[in-house]
Amino acid sequence: MAMIRQPENFPETVKEVRRQLALSQEELAHALGVSFATVNRWENGKTIPSKLAQRQFEQFCKQKKIDPASGESSDKSRQDQAE
């Protein structure tokens, strides 16, 4: 089982994933089942996500084929590795 690590740059990761998907904080919050204020606090570094919220975020990224570590599409990541 993969160990969930607390990303140091979680605020940047959330912003980058939102940018990639062209989602507002409110839209991302709705998709993750959290409040708009929660996403806002994550992005501002005021709070860090719970393990459950982090798992939900990672699952959401997988569904959208985005690598939460880089914020890039995982299709592109796979392509880069193949070269």
ZIDARA-V220817 format. One record per pair of residues at least 24 apart in sequence whose ideal C-beta (glycine too) atoms are under 6 Angstrom apart, sorted by the first residue. I is the first residue (numbers start at 1). J is the second residue. D is the distance in whole Angstrom. If there is no record, write none. Layout:
[[I & J & D] [I & J & D]]
This chain:
[[4 & 54 & 6] [11 & 43 & 5] [11 & 45 & 5] [13 & 68 & 6] [14 & 42 & 5] [14 & 43 & 5] [15 & 43 & 6] [16 & 71 & 3] [17 & 66 & 6] [17 & 71 & 6] [20 & 66 & 6] [20 & 71 & 6] [31 & 60 & 6] [32 & 56 & 5] [32 & 60 & 6]]
